[in-house]
Amino acid sequence: MISEIYQKKFSEDGFEVFTAETGEQALVIAKKENIDAVISDLIMPKMDGFEVIKKLRGGDFNPNIKIIISSNLSQKEDREKAIQLGANGFVNKSEFTPTALVAEVKRLLRQYQWQEKNLQKNEETQIIPKNGAKKILLIEDEEIFIEMFGDKLKQDGFEVSFARNGAWGVKEAMNDNFDLFVIDMIMPAMAGEEVVAKLKMEDKTKDIPIVILSASVENEVIKRVEAMGTQAFYVKTQITPTELSEKVQELLK
């Protein structure tokens, strides 16, 4: 029933829609058709949604397929596992109406279309930071977000450095002088919350603005990092590079 409702809503909005009742069927369709996005539940017979993500990211499929998990199995661990396996977004099925889901998929596809155009433009034009540019440290382990957010910040005149895990990020923060930190919450070596705690303990970094990116929204986590003195908290699959850059500019005025 839910599948039929989604198919109707997406078709009405101009999408060509294929449906599958199992993960195996979905993989056959994804290999045969030119699929832009896969919307998958987590609890399914024979092959669950996590296994579908693994297969789609396993190298035999188009790496540009966007994977959105729509499930009532929405504990923090489930969200984190799905994102770490390669999902681009996660929505709670009971909280998103079919119309809202269509809007979210359209937003996500626009975001990645912008990224592809931006990367092509950067290949043609070298981006050189302005003299005296503000320095941003982006602590993030997922390459797609490093490119997407980092390139936009560079385009807007910031000097951007990268650290691909939390421990590396803290080391970079201590070894250089930055004007703002953008920190992912889920990373290897040291999680974002611990990174924030360490930065706030050091005189050199305690007053530097921090923008938090997260794969999911957990009220307890938001409250903890806000209490530490961070300036903004965003779900990274729900903020565009332009919106992030505008917030950075606002904080550094």
SERO-636076 format. One record per residue (C-alpha): residue in three letters; x negated, y, z; residue number from 1. Coordinates in nm, 3 decimals, decimal comma. Layout:
NODE  rest     east    north       up   nr
NODE   Ala        X        Y        Z  NUM
...
# end
This chain:
NODE  rest     east    north       up   nr
NODE   Met    0,000    0,000    0,000    1
NODE   Ile   -0,277    0,245    0,095    2
NODE   Ser   -0,465    0,156   -0,222    3
NODE   Glu   -0,159    0,232   -0,434    4
NODE   Ile   -0,105    0,566   -0,262    5
NODE   Tyr   -0,469    0,668   -0,313    6
NODE   Gln   -0,459    0,557   -0,676    7
NODE   Lys   -0,150    0,770   -0,739    8
NODE   Lys   -0,297    1,078   -0,567    9
NODE   Phe   -0,632    1,061   -0,745   10
NODE   Ser   -0,469    0,992   -1,083   11
NODE   Glu   -0,242    1,294   -1,039   12
NODE   Asp   -0,553    1,504   -0,978   13
NODE   Gly   -0,716    1,396   -1,304   14
NODE   Phe   -0,936    1,105   -1,191   15
NODE   Glu   -0,958    0,773   -1,371   16
NODE   Val   -0,904    0,518   -1,094   17
NODE   Phe   -1,001    0,152   -1,062   18
NODE   Thr   -0,888   -0,056   -0,763   19
NODE   Ala   -1,041   -0,363   -0,601   20
NODE   Glu   -0,910   -0,578   -0,317   21
NODE   Thr   -1,252   -0,724   -0,228   22
NODE   Gly   -1,611   -0,610   -0,223   23
NODE   Glu   -1,700   -0,857   -0,497   24
NODE   Gln   -1,437   -0,708   -0,729   25
NODE   Ala   -1,567   -0,358   -0,654   26
NODE   Leu   -1,923   -0,453   -0,749   27
NODE   Val   -1,808   -0,604   -1,080   28
NODE   Ile   -1,621   -0,282   -1,165   29
NODE   Ala   -1,910   -0,060   -1,053   30
NODE   Lys   -2,150   -0,247   -1,283   31
NODE   Lys   -1,914   -0,249   -1,582   32
NODE   Glu   -1,768    0,103   -1,567   33
NODE   Asn   -1,930    0,447   -1,543   34
NODE   Ile   -1,826    0,506   -1,182   35
NODE   Asp   -1,884    0,844   -1,014   36
NODE   Ala   -1,761    0,759   -0,665   37
NODE   Val   -1,666    0,454   -0,461   38
NODE   Ile   -1,421    0,483   -0,172   39
NODE   Ser   -1,449    0,177    0,050   40
NODE   Asp   -1,297    0,044    0,369   41
NODE   Leu   -1,526   -0,129    0,618   42
NODE   Ile   -1,309   -0,424    0,720   43
NODE   Met   -1,246   -0,645    0,418   44
NODE   Pro   -1,239   -1,020    0,345   45
NODE   Lys   -1,560   -1,206    0,245   46
NODE   Met   -1,773   -0,891    0,205   47
NODE   Asp   -1,734   -0,597    0,443   48
NODE   Gly   -1,795   -0,232    0,358   49
NODE   Phe   -2,147   -0,232    0,500   50
NODE   Glu   -2,246   -0,511    0,261   51
NODE   Val   -2,086   -0,321   -0,029   52
NODE   Ile   -2,307   -0,020    0,051   53
NODE   Lys   -2,617   -0,243    0,066   54
NODE   Lys   -2,537   -0,400   -0,271   55
NODE   Leu   -2,463   -0,066   -0,439   56
NODE   Arg   -2,791    0,079   -0,307   57
NODE   Gly   -2,984   -0,238   -0,389   58
NODE   Gly   -3,120   -0,127   -0,725   59
NODE   Asp   -2,888   -0,305   -0,970   60
NODE   Phe   -2,637   -0,020   -0,979   61
NODE   Asn   -2,636    0,346   -1,079   62
NODE   Pro   -2,820    0,523   -0,793   63
NODE   Asn   -2,607    0,834   -0,848   64
NODE   Ile   -2,282    0,665   -0,743   65
NODE   Lys   -2,140    0,847   -0,441   66
NODE   Ile   -2,015    0,619   -0,164   67
NODE   Ile   -1,746    0,741    0,075   68
NODE   Ile   -1,632    0,519    0,360   69
NODE   Ser   -1,265    0,555    0,455   70
NODE   Ser   -1,198    0,342    0,761   71
NODE   Asn   -1,029    0,329    1,099   72
NODE   Leu   -1,345    0,160    1,228   73
NODE   Ser   -1,497    0,495    1,315   74
NODE   Gln   -1,713    0,452    1,624   75
NODE   Lys   -2,038    0,651    1,625   76
NODE   Glu   -2,242    0,335    1,557   77
NODE   Asp   -2,028    0,253    1,252   78
NODE   Arg   -2,068    0,601    1,107   79
NODE   Glu   -2,443    0,604    1,166   80
NODE   Lys   -2,490    0,258    1,019   81
NODE   Ala   -2,292    0,347    0,705   82
NODE   Ile   -2,490    0,669    0,647   83
NODE   Gln   -2,823    0,496    0,711   84
NODE   Leu   -2,735    0,225    0,458   85
NODE   Gly   -2,669    0,491    0,195   86
NODE   Ala   -2,311    0,617    0,226   87
NODE   Asn   -2,267    0,981    0,129   88
NODE   Gly   -1,967    1,047    0,351   89
NODE   Phe   -1,744    0,893    0,616   90
NODE   Val   -1,381    0,981    0,682   91
NODE   Asn   -1,145    0,840    0,942   92
NODE   Lys   -0,857    0,687    0,749   93
NODE   Ser   -0,602    0,779    1,016   94
NODE   Glu   -0,714    1,146    1,020   95
NODE   Phe   -0,726    1,214    0,644   96
NODE   Thr   -0,407    1,235    0,442   97
NODE   Pro   -0,436    1,113    0,080   98
NODE   Thr   -0,432    1,477   -0,035   99
NODE   Ala   -0,711    1,567    0,209  100
NODE   Leu   -0,916    1,268    0,092  101
NODE   Val   -0,886    1,381   -0,271  102
NODE   Ala   -1,005    1,728   -0,168  103
NODE   Glu   -1,302    1,583    0,022  104
NODE   Val   -1,408    1,365   -0,273  105
NODE   Lys   -1,385    1,662   -0,509  106
NODE   Arg   -1,595    1,872   -0,270  107
NODE   Leu   -1,859    1,602   -0,243  108
NODE   Leu   -1,881    1,554   -0,620  109
NODE   Arg   -1,913    1,931   -0,675  110
NODE   Gln   -2,191    1,943   -0,417  111
NODE   Tyr   -2,394    1,677   -0,593  112
NODE   Gln   -2,330    1,825   -0,937  113
NODE   Trp   -2,471    2,151   -0,801  114
NODE   Gln   -2,774    1,962   -0,672  115
NODE   Glu   -2,847    1,798   -1,008  116
NODE   Lys   -2,827    2,132   -1,188  117
NODE   Asn   -3,044    2,292   -0,922  118
NODE   Leu   -3,312    2,023   -0,950  119
NODE   Gln   -3,317    2,062   -1,329  120
NODE   Lys   -3,355    2,437   -1,293  121
NODE   Asn   -3,640    2,394   -1,046  122
NODE   Glu   -3,825    2,169   -1,289  123
NODE   Glu   -3,816    2,453   -1,541  124
NODE   Thr   -3,895    2,738   -1,302  125
NODE   Gln   -4,149    2,730   -1,020  126
NODE   Ile   -4,005    2,877   -0,702  127
NODE   Ile   -4,251    3,105   -0,524  128
NODE   Pro   -4,162    3,235   -0,176  129
NODE   Lys   -4,149    3,611   -0,139  130
NODE   Asn   -4,432    3,786    0,042  131
NODE   Gly   -4,362    3,782    0,412  132
NODE   Ala   -4,090    3,521    0,364  133
NODE   Lys   -3,932    3,372    0,674  134
NODE   Lys   -4,056    3,020    0,743  135
NODE   Ile   -3,811    2,733    0,787  136
NODE   Leu   -3,894    2,384    0,914  137
NODE   Leu   -3,644    2,124    0,785  138
NODE   Ile   -3,665    1,806    0,994  139
NODE   Glu   -3,476    1,546    0,791  140
NODE   Asp   -3,551    1,190    0,677  141
NODE   Glu   -3,309    1,154    0,382  142
NODE   Glu   -3,467    1,266    0,057  143
NODE   Ile   -3,141    1,373   -0,103  144
NODE   Phe   -3,072    1,626    0,174  145
NODE   Ile   -3,435    1,742    0,179  146
NODE   Glu   -3,406    1,827   -0,190  147
NODE   Met   -3,054    1,966   -0,174  148
NODE   Phe   -3,097    2,198    0,125  149
NODE   Gly   -3,468    2,267    0,086  150
NODE   Asp   -3,445    2,377   -0,276  151
NODE   Lys   -3,160    2,619   -0,206  152
NODE   Leu   -3,349    2,776    0,086  153
NODE   Lys   -3,655    2,817   -0,139  154
NODE   Gln   -3,440    2,971   -0,411  155
NODE   Asp   -3,318    3,226   -0,161  156
NODE   Gly   -3,673    3,333   -0,078  157
NODE   Phe   -3,758    3,127    0,230  158
NODE   Glu   -4,082    2,938    0,277  159
NODE   Val   -3,977    2,582    0,362  160
NODE   Ser   -4,179    2,301    0,523  161
NODE   Phe   -4,054    1,946    0,573  162
NODE   Ala   -4,091    1,675    0,835  163
NODE   Arg   -3,940    1,334    0,765  164
NODE   Asn   -3,903    1,214    1,123  165
NODE   Gly   -3,852    1,371    1,463  166
NODE   Ala   -4,201    1,313    1,604  167
NODE   Trp   -4,357    1,460    1,291  168
NODE   Gly   -4,121    1,757    1,319  169
NODE   Val   -4,227    1,838    1,676  170
NODE   Lys   -4,594    1,817    1,573  171
NODE   Glu   -4,538    2,053    1,280  172
NODE   Ala   -4,347    2,296    1,503  173
NODE   Met   -4,641    2,312    1,743  174
NODE   Asn   -4,904    2,350    1,469  175
NODE   Asp   -4,745    2,637    1,276  176
NODE   Asn   -4,528    2,944    1,332  177
NODE   Phe   -4,169    2,905    1,216  178
NODE   Asp   -3,872    3,144    1,224  179
NODE   Leu   -3,599    2,877    1,227  180
NODE   Phe   -3,555    2,500    1,255  181
NODE   Val   -3,299    2,288    1,069  182
NODE   Ile   -3,278    1,949    1,242  183
NODE   Asp   -3,099    1,627    1,154  184
NODE   Met   -2,956    1,434    1,450  185
NODE   Ile   -3,032    1,080    1,329  186
NODE   Met   -3,396    1,013    1,239  187
NODE   Pro   -3,668    0,754    1,291  188
NODE   Ala   -3,943    0,795    1,554  189
NODE   Met   -3,745    1,057    1,751  190
NODE   Ala   -3,376    1,150    1,731  191
NODE   Gly   -3,267    1,509    1,676  192
NODE   Glu   -3,136    1,556    2,028  193
NODE   Glu   -3,477    1,468    2,172  194
NODE   Val   -3,647    1,699    1,920  195
NODE   Val   -3,429    1,989    2,036  196
NODE   Ala   -3,505    1,910    2,402  197
NODE   Lys   -3,881    1,912    2,336  198
NODE   Leu   -3,869    2,236    2,136  199
NODE   Lys   -3,670    2,408    2,410  200
NODE   Met   -3,930    2,307    2,671  201
NODE   Glu   -4,220    2,475    2,492  202
NODE   Asp   -4,279    2,851    2,528  203
NODE   Lys   -4,387    2,871    2,164  204
NODE   Thr   -4,060    2,734    2,027  205
NODE   Lys   -3,793    2,776    2,296  206
NODE   Asp   -3,646    3,098    2,148  207
NODE   Ile   -3,654    2,997    1,779  208
NODE   Pro   -3,303    2,952    1,631  209
NODE   Ile   -3,194    2,594    1,560  210
NODE   Val   -2,932    2,472    1,311  211
NODE   Ile   -2,819    2,112    1,367  212
NODE   Leu   -2,713    1,876    1,088  213
NODE   Ser   -2,534    1,552    1,172  214
NODE   Ala   -2,391    1,258    0,981  215
NODE   Ser   -2,088    1,259    1,210  216
NODE   Val   -1,913    1,470    1,470  217
NODE   Glu   -1,915    1,347    1,828  218
NODE   Asn   -1,783    1,604    2,076  219
NODE   Glu   -2,016    1,489    2,352  220
NODE   Val   -2,321    1,530    2,126  221
NODE   Ile   -2,207    1,873    2,006  222
NODE   Lys   -2,160    1,990    2,365  223
NODE   Arg   -2,503    1,862    2,469  224
NODE   Val   -2,697    2,028    2,187  225
NODE   Glu   -2,497    2,351    2,217  226
NODE   Ala   -2,578    2,357    2,589  227
NODE   Met   -2,947    2,338    2,498  228
NODE   Gly   -2,916    2,667    2,309  229
NODE   Thr   -2,872    2,570    1,943  230
NODE   Gln   -2,708    2,823    1,712  231
NODE   Ala   -2,499    2,610    1,474  232
NODE   Phe   -2,380    2,250    1,424  233
NODE   Tyr   -2,269    2,111    1,086  234
NODE   Val   -2,170    1,773    0,945  235
NODE   Lys   -2,425    1,754    0,665  236
NODE   Thr   -2,189    1,591    0,415  237
NODE   Gln   -1,942    1,875    0,470  238
NODE   Ile   -2,164    2,181    0,423  239
NODE   Thr   -2,295    2,304    0,089  240
NODE   Pro   -2,654    2,425    0,042  241
NODE   Thr   -2,521    2,777   -0,017  242
NODE   Glu   -2,330    2,775    0,312  243
NODE   Leu   -2,639    2,657    0,501  244
NODE   Ser   -2,856    2,923    0,340  245
NODE   Glu   -2,603    3,195    0,425  246
NODE   Lys   -2,602    3,084    0,789  247
NODE   Val   -2,982    3,088    0,800  248
NODE   Gln   -2,985    3,439    0,655  249
NODE   Glu   -2,729    3,549    0,913  250
NODE   Leu   -2,935    3,409    1,202  251
NODE   Leu   -3,259    3,569    1,079  252
NODE   Lys   -3,125    3,919    1,013  253
# end
